[in-house]
Amino acid sequence: MLKYMKFILAQKIGMSQIFKETGEVVPVTIIEAGPVKITQIKKNEKDGYEAIQVGFGHKNKLAKPQKGHLHGLENFRWLREFIVPSENNKEKEWKRGDKISVEIFQENDLVVVQGTSKGKGFQGVVKRYGFKGSPASHGTKDKLRAPGSIGATTPQRVIPGMRMAGRMGNDTITLKKVRVVKVDPKNNRLYLQGALPGRRGSLLKISA
């Protein structure tokens, strides 16, 4: 078990690649990770669970409740919580206002990444689920991308979970065991192996 949990908020910059000494090419996603500050520490006695809330980014204007919550701290754009059980942090006493930077991570660390996938709006079954569609000839005419029959003889209703047209994307995606390829403390950047969810500029939660 870790002496203490590692966690940070990050903003996606884009994808690139890194060449290893062996000549192997590693695809990476570059993210701007922190620095973040602890804005609240939640305890079991008061809140019913144990978590640490951190703030990241900058926002020019805040509502009065947010200003009160962040009294003495910066105007953060994002506030997010990480579930941090006390038994995982016996050797690390966090306090409100503590700063967390990318230096807590090391190369080859395996982290959990959570983000929101790109929203693609209302889509049909061909794009959403990869349906083949109907043949382009023999009288099908304008039914090329239609879903086909969705009913059943029994029961005479649409069965829950039927794959149909609808909203696609904009889902919370969690990736486990994502490898840290490179840490750049000077520019507050992490290079994580492979692709990560979301568009450029979207928020990511990194924990280990």
Contacts in CASP RR format, 6 or more apart in sequence:
PFRMAT RR
TARGET T0000
AUTHOR 0000-0000-0000
METHOD contacts of the structure
MODEL  1
MLKYMKFILAQKIGMSQIFKETGEVVPVTIIEAGPVKITQIKKNEKDGYE
AIQVGFGHKNKLAKPQKGHLHGLENFRWLREFIVPSENNKEKEWKRGDKI
SVEIFQENDLVVVQGTSKGKGFQGVVKRYGFKGSPASHGTKDKLRAPGSI
GATTPQRVIPGMRMAGRMGNDTITLKKVRVVKVDPKNNRLYLQGALPGRR
GSLLKISA
1 88 0 8 1.000
2 88 0 8 1.000
2 208 0 8 1.000
3 90 0 8 1.000
3 91 0 8 1.000
3 92 0 8 1.000
4 88 0 8 1.000
4 89 0 8 1.000
4 90 0 8 1.000
4 91 0 8 1.000
4 92 0 8 1.000
5 82 0 8 1.000
5 84 0 8 1.000
5 88 0 8 1.000
5 89 0 8 1.000
5 207 0 8 1.000
5 208 0 8 1.000
6 104 0 8 1.000
6 105 0 8 1.000
6 109 0 8 1.000
6 111 0 8 1.000
6 207 0 8 1.000
6 208 0 8 1.000
7 52 0 8 1.000
7 54 0 8 1.000
7 82 0 8 1.000
7 84 0 8 1.000
7 100 0 8 1.000
7 205 0 8 1.000
7 206 0 8 1.000
7 207 0 8 1.000
7 208 0 8 1.000
8 33 0 8 1.000
8 34 0 8 1.000
8 36 0 8 1.000
8 54 0 8 1.000
8 100 0 8 1.000
8 101 0 8 1.000
8 102 0 8 1.000
8 104 0 8 1.000
8 105 0 8 1.000
8 206 0 8 1.000
8 207 0 8 1.000
9 33 0 8 1.000
9 34 0 8 1.000
9 36 0 8 1.000
9 54 0 8 1.000
9 55 0 8 1.000
9 56 0 8 1.000
9 78 0 8 1.000
9 80 0 8 1.000
9 203 0 8 1.000
9 204 0 8 1.000
9 205 0 8 1.000
9 206 0 8 1.000
10 31 0 8 1.000
10 32 0 8 1.000
10 33 0 8 1.000
10 34 0 8 1.000
10 56 0 8 1.000
10 190 0 8 1.000
10 203 0 8 1.000
10 204 0 8 1.000
10 205 0 8 1.000
10 206 0 8 1.000
11 31 0 8 1.000
11 32 0 8 1.000
11 56 0 8 1.000
11 57 0 8 1.000
11 201 0 8 1.000
11 202 0 8 1.000
11 203 0 8 1.000
11 204 0 8 1.000
12 29 0 8 1.000
12 31 0 8 1.000
12 196 0 8 1.000
12 198 0 8 1.000
12 199 0 8 1.000
12 200 0 8 1.000
12 201 0 8 1.000
12 202 0 8 1.000
12 204 0 8 1.000
13 29 0 8 1.000
13 30 0 8 1.000
13 31 0 8 1.000
13 32 0 8 1.000
13 189 0 8 1.000
13 200 0 8 1.000
13 201 0 8 1.000
14 29 0 8 1.000
14 30 0 8 1.000
14 31 0 8 1.000
14 200 0 8 1.000
15 27 0 8 1.000
15 28 0 8 1.000
15 29 0 8 1.000
15 30 0 8 1.000
15 194 0 8 1.000
15 195 0 8 1.000
16 27 0 8 1.000
16 28 0 8 1.000
16 29 0 8 1.000
16 30 0 8 1.000
16 191 0 8 1.000
17 25 0 8 1.000
17 26 0 8 1.000
17 27 0 8 1.000
17 28 0 8 1.000
18 25 0 8 1.000
18 26 0 8 1.000
18 28 0 8 1.000
18 181 0 8 1.000
18 182 0 8 1.000
18 191 0 8 1.000
19 25 0 8 1.000
19 26 0 8 1.000
20 26 0 8 1.000
26 181 0 8 1.000
26 193 0 8 1.000
27 193 0 8 1.000
27 194 0 8 1.000
27 195 0 8 1.000
28 181 0 8 1.000
28 182 0 8 1.000
28 191 0 8 1.000
28 192 0 8 1.000
28 193 0 8 1.000
28 194 0 8 1.000
29 191 0 8 1.000
29 192 0 8 1.000
29 194 0 8 1.000
29 195 0 8 1.000
29 196 0 8 1.000
30 189 0 8 1.000
30 190 0 8 1.000
30 191 0 8 1.000
31 189 0 8 1.000
31 190 0 8 1.000
31 192 0 8 1.000
31 196 0 8 1.000
31 204 0 8 1.000
31 206 0 8 1.000
32 187 0 8 1.000
32 188 0 8 1.000
32 189 0 8 1.000
33 101 0 8 1.000
33 102 0 8 1.000
33 105 0 8 1.000
33 188 0 8 1.000
33 189 0 8 1.000
33 190 0 8 1.000
33 206 0 8 1.000
34 56 0 8 1.000
34 57 0 8 1.000
34 100 0 8 1.000
34 101 0 8 1.000
34 102 0 8 1.000
34 188 0 8 1.000
35 99 0 8 1.000
35 100 0 8 1.000
35 101 0 8 1.000
35 102 0 8 1.000
35 188 0 8 1.000
36 54 0 8 1.000
36 55 0 8 1.000
36 56 0 8 1.000
36 99 0 8 1.000
36 100 0 8 1.000
37 54 0 8 1.000
37 55 0 8 1.000
37 73 0 8 1.000
37 74 0 8 1.000
37 76 0 8 1.000
37 97 0 8 1.000
37 98 0 8 1.000
37 99 0 8 1.000
37 100 0 8 1.000
38 52 0 8 1.000
38 53 0 8 1.000
38 54 0 8 1.000
38 55 0 8 1.000
38 94 0 8 1.000
38 95 0 8 1.000
38 96 0 8 1.000
38 97 0 8 1.000
38 98 0 8 1.000
38 100 0 8 1.000
39 53 0 8 1.000
39 54 0 8 1.000
39 55 0 8 1.000
39 69 0 8 1.000
39 70 0 8 1.000
39 73 0 8 1.000
39 76 0 8 1.000
39 79 0 8 1.000
39 96 0 8 1.000
39 97 0 8 1.000
40 52 0 8 1.000
40 53 0 8 1.000
40 69 0 8 1.000
40 96 0 8 1.000
41 51 0 8 1.000
41 52 0 8 1.000
41 53 0 8 1.000
41 94 0 8 1.000
41 95 0 8 1.000
41 96 0 8 1.000
42 48 0 8 1.000
42 49 0 8 1.000
42 50 0 8 1.000
42 51 0 8 1.000
42 52 0 8 1.000
42 53 0 8 1.000
42 81 0 8 1.000
43 50 0 8 1.000
44 50 0 8 1.000
44 86 0 8 1.000
49 83 0 8 1.000
50 83 0 8 1.000
50 84 0 8 1.000
50 85 0 8 1.000
50 86 0 8 1.000
51 81 0 8 1.000
51 82 0 8 1.000
51 83 0 8 1.000
51 84 0 8 1.000
52 81 0 8 1.000
52 82 0 8 1.000
52 84 0 8 1.000
52 94 0 8 1.000
53 79 0 8 1.000
53 80 0 8 1.000
53 81 0 8 1.000
53 82 0 8 1.000
54 79 0 8 1.000
54 80 0 8 1.000
54 81 0 8 1.000
54 82 0 8 1.000
54 100 0 8 1.000
55 76 0 8 1.000
55 78 0 8 1.000
55 79 0 8 1.000
55 80 0 8 1.000
56 76 0 8 1.000
56 77 0 8 1.000
56 78 0 8 1.000
56 80 0 8 1.000
56 203 0 8 1.000
57 76 0 8 1.000
57 77 0 8 1.000
57 78 0 8 1.000
58 74 0 8 1.000
58 75 0 8 1.000
58 76 0 8 1.000
58 77 0 8 1.000
59 75 0 8 1.000
59 76 0 8 1.000
59 77 0 8 1.000
60 75 0 8 1.000
61 75 0 8 1.000
62 70 0 8 1.000
62 75 0 8 1.000
67 75 0 8 1.000
70 76 0 8 1.000
73 97 0 8 1.000
78 203 0 8 1.000
80 203 0 8 1.000
80 205 0 8 1.000
82 205 0 8 1.000
82 207 0 8 1.000
84 94 0 8 1.000
101 185 0 8 1.000
101 188 0 8 1.000
102 183 0 8 1.000
102 184 0 8 1.000
102 185 0 8 1.000
102 188 0 8 1.000
102 189 0 8 1.000
102 190 0 8 1.000
103 183 0 8 1.000
103 185 0 8 1.000
105 111 0 8 1.000
105 180 0 8 1.000
105 183 0 8 1.000
105 190 0 8 1.000
105 206 0 8 1.000
105 208 0 8 1.000
106 180 0 8 1.000
106 183 0 8 1.000
107 180 0 8 1.000
107 181 0 8 1.000
107 182 0 8 1.000
107 183 0 8 1.000
108 179 0 8 1.000
108 180 0 8 1.000
109 179 0 8 1.000
109 180 0 8 1.000
109 208 0 8 1.000
110 177 0 8 1.000
110 178 0 8 1.000
110 179 0 8 1.000
110 180 0 8 1.000
110 208 0 8 1.000
111 178 0 8 1.000
111 179 0 8 1.000
111 180 0 8 1.000
111 192 0 8 1.000
111 206 0 8 1.000
111 207 0 8 1.000
111 208 0 8 1.000
112 174 0 8 1.000
112 175 0 8 1.000
112 176 0 8 1.000
112 177 0 8 1.000
112 178 0 8 1.000
112 206 0 8 1.000
112 207 0 8 1.000
112 208 0 8 1.000
113 174 0 8 1.000
113 175 0 8 1.000
113 178 0 8 1.000
113 192 0 8 1.000
113 196 0 8 1.000
113 197 0 8 1.000
113 204 0 8 1.000
113 205 0 8 1.000
113 206 0 8 1.000
114 172 0 8 1.000
114 173 0 8 1.000
114 174 0 8 1.000
114 175 0 8 1.000
114 204 0 8 1.000
114 205 0 8 1.000
114 207 0 8 1.000
115 172 0 8 1.000
115 173 0 8 1.000
115 174 0 8 1.000
115 196 0 8 1.000
115 197 0 8 1.000
115 198 0 8 1.000
115 202 0 8 1.000
115 203 0 8 1.000
115 204 0 8 1.000
115 205 0 8 1.000
116 170 0 8 1.000
116 171 0 8 1.000
116 172 0 8 1.000
116 173 0 8 1.000
116 197 0 8 1.000
116 198 0 8 1.000
116 202 0 8 1.000
116 203 0 8 1.000
117 169 0 8 1.000
117 170 0 8 1.000
117 171 0 8 1.000
117 172 0 8 1.000
117 173 0 8 1.000
117 197 0 8 1.000
117 198 0 8 1.000
118 169 0 8 1.000
118 170 0 8 1.000
118 197 0 8 1.000
118 198 0 8 1.000
118 199 0 8 1.000
119 168 0 8 1.000
119 169 0 8 1.000
119 170 0 8 1.000
120 127 0 8 1.000
120 168 0 8 1.000
120 169 0 8 1.000
120 170 0 8 1.000
121 166 0 8 1.000
121 167 0 8 1.000
121 168 0 8 1.000
121 169 0 8 1.000
121 170 0 8 1.000
122 165 0 8 1.000
122 166 0 8 1.000
122 167 0 8 1.000
122 168 0 8 1.000
123 165 0 8 1.000
123 166 0 8 1.000
123 167 0 8 1.000
123 168 0 8 1.000
124 145 0 8 1.000
124 147 0 8 1.000
124 165 0 8 1.000
124 166 0 8 1.000
124 168 0 8 1.000
125 131 0 8 1.000
125 145 0 8 1.000
125 147 0 8 1.000
125 163 0 8 1.000
125 164 0 8 1.000
125 165 0 8 1.000
126 132 0 8 1.000
126 133 0 8 1.000
126 145 0 8 1.000
127 168 0 8 1.000
128 163 0 8 1.000
128 165 0 8 1.000
128 166 0 8 1.000
128 168 0 8 1.000
129 163 0 8 1.000
131 145 0 8 1.000
131 147 0 8 1.000
131 163 0 8 1.000
133 144 0 8 1.000
133 145 0 8 1.000
133 146 0 8 1.000
134 140 0 8 1.000
134 143 0 8 1.000
134 144 0 8 1.000
134 145 0 8 1.000
134 146 0 8 1.000
134 148 0 8 1.000
136 144 0 8 1.000
147 163 0 8 1.000
147 164 0 8 1.000
147 165 0 8 1.000
150 158 0 8 1.000
150 162 0 8 1.000
150 164 0 8 1.000
151 157 0 8 1.000
151 158 0 8 1.000
151 159 0 8 1.000
152 159 0 8 1.000
173 197 0 8 1.000
173 198 0 8 1.000
175 196 0 8 1.000
175 197 0 8 1.000
178 192 0 8 1.000
178 193 0 8 1.000
178 194 0 8 1.000
178 196 0 8 1.000
179 192 0 8 1.000
179 193 0 8 1.000
180 190 0 8 1.000
180 191 0 8 1.000
180 192 0 8 1.000
180 193 0 8 1.000
181 191 0 8 1.000
181 192 0 8 1.000
181 193 0 8 1.000
182 190 0 8 1.000
182 191 0 8 1.000
183 189 0 8 1.000
183 190 0 8 1.000
183 191 0 8 1.000
184 190 0 8 1.000
184 191 0 8 1.000
190 206 0 8 1.000
196 204 0 8 1.000
197 204 0 8 1.000
END
